[in-house]
Amino acid sequence: MAAAVLGIAAALAVLLGGCGAGAVGGDYGGEHPDYAKKLAGAPPPLRKLYAQSNRLLPGGLDAYEARLATLRGYPVVVNVWASWCGSCRYEFSTLQRLSAEYGNRVAFFGVDSQDSNDAASTFLGEAPVPYPSYTDPSRDIYDELGAIGMPATAFYGRDGKLLYVRQGVYATQADFRADLERYVLDEAPGTAPSNPN
């Protein structure tokens, strides 16, 4: 009984904890998918996005909105994160797996908010992702999305319209996948992951 209570308390801490000293860390430094293999069949606009994998891009809100405009016709998932955010780090392994699995049909990119470029680059070296992140030191993109903490994940439709912003960490990959299915997969070309192996 005590073990069950402790397990529930730990799960609630992950869900409600947000970023801070008590946030749970993930296995972000571990093995990641073979992005080149997984995303080999991506259409040209997504290939162009993924050609900037793991990079921090300047330009703030204007560059962010310009990128969204180039991705019209594809659903988009944007993750707002920071290297100092324990919950963001926890979520990165899920982002690595799902972006590799669905990245041929759904555009993924990040927003590194309220962070230093050096710390963010070091973290991306430990937890590489197949997509770039826009730097957001002044919280302009963060505020535009209406984020109230980190991480936050925004889902855009093929028409570029913001459909949903998830506030806080996804405790499990299944929870993240459920929102992908609910908000954007019905808008993506095809009906199944394009390269699941």
N, C-alpha and C positions, 0 to 999 in steps of 0.2 A: 504494500500500500504506500509506504513512504517513498519507494523508488518511483512509483507512478506519479505521485505528487511532485517530486523533484523534476521528473521528465516534463510534466505540464508546465511547471514554473520556468524551466529552461526554454521551452518553446515560446512561451509568452515573452520572455526577455528578448529573444531574437526578434519577435514580431513587433514589440513595442519599444525596444531599446533605442533604435535609431543609432546615430553616431555618437561616440563618446568613449570615455575610458572603459566603460563596462561592456562595450559591444563585442560580440563574438567574432572571432576570425575564421576564415575559411581555408580551404586547401589550395588557395590561389597560386602558390608557388609550385604546384605539382604539374603533372603531365597535362598537356593540352592537345586538342585535335590537330590533325594534319590539315591546316586550312587550305593549302594549295590544292590538295586532292579533293577536299570536300566542296570547294567553291569553284572548281575548274569550269563548270558549265554555266556560270553566272552570265546574264545578259550584259551588254556593254555598259549601261549606266551603273549597274552594280559592280561590275569589274573595275570601273574607274574609281568608285568609292573604295573598294577593297585594295586597290593599288596603293592606297595611303595607309595601309594597316599599321596599327600601333603608333601612329604619329599624333602629336599634338599640333593642332592647326590654329593659327591666330584669326582674328577678324571679328570675334564676338558675335553679337546678335545679327548683324548684317550678313556675315558669312554663313551663319547657321541658317538663316532664312533663304539665302541664295542656294545653299545645298538642298534644302527641302524642295525648292522649285525645280532643281535638276532631277529630282527623284519622283516627280509626278508620274503616275501610272503604276507605281509600286507602293505597297504599304510600307510604313517606316516605324521602327522601334528605336527610341532614343533613351539612353540611360544616363542620368545625371549622377556623378560620383566625385569623390575626392580621395586622394591617397591616404589621408589621415583618418578616413571614416571606416571604422571596423566593420560596420554592416555592409558598406559598399564592397569591401574586400571579400567578405563572406559570399556575396552575390556573384562575384566575378567568374567563378567556376561554372555557374549556370549560364551566364552570358557567353562564355567561351563555347560551351556545348551547343546551346540553342542557335547562336549565330552561325556556327558551322553547319548545323543541321538544316536550318531554314534560309540561310543567306542567299541561296540562288533565286528565291522568290520574294523575300522580304529584305528591305534595306535596314541595316543596323549601323548606328554610330553613337558616339558618346559625347558628353559635355563634362569636362573637368572643371568644377566650380570651386571658387574660393580656395585655390591650391597654388602651390609653387610649381613651376615647370620642372625644376630639378627633382622634386619629390615625386611628381606624377610620372616623369620619365623613368625614374628608378623602379617605381611600382610596375609600370608597363613592361619593363624588362623582366620582372619576376612573373607577371601574369599577362602574357601577350594576348591580344585579341585581333581578329582579322579586319578590324575597321578603325578609322581614325576617331579622335575626340577633339572637339573645339574647346579652347581655353575660355574660361568665363570668370576671371578674377574678380570682377565687380558685380557678379550675380545678375547680369542683365538677362541672360537666357533663363536662368533659374527663376527670376521674377516673372518673366513672360509666360512661363509654363505654370505659374502659380504653385510652385513647389513649396512645401512647408517643412522640409527636412531632407536628409539624404540617407539612402539613395531615393531617387524618384525615377519612374519610367513612363515615358510618353508614347502613346500609340496613335499614329496618323493613318488615315485612309488613303487610298490610291489618288484621291482628288486633292490631297494635301491638307485636309481638314483634321484638326486635332479631335480624336475620339474619346480619349481617356488618359488620365494621369494617375498612375499608381503611386501613392505616397508611402514610402517606407520599403523595407527589405522584403523580398520574396523568401520565405522560410524554406521552400522546397522548389526543386525544378518543376515538379508537377503543378504547383501554383502558378508559376510563370507561364508554363505551357498552356494552362487553362485560359489565361488572359490573351495569349497569342491567338488561340483558337477563337475566343469570343470576339476579339476586336479587329484582328487583321487577317487571319488565315482565310476567312471566307472571301476576302478581297484580293488574295494573291492568286497569280496564275497557277493552275494545277490544283490537285487535291491532297497531295502527300509530300513529305520531304523529298526533295529532288535527288539527294545523294545520301541516304541514311547510313551507308557503310563507311 
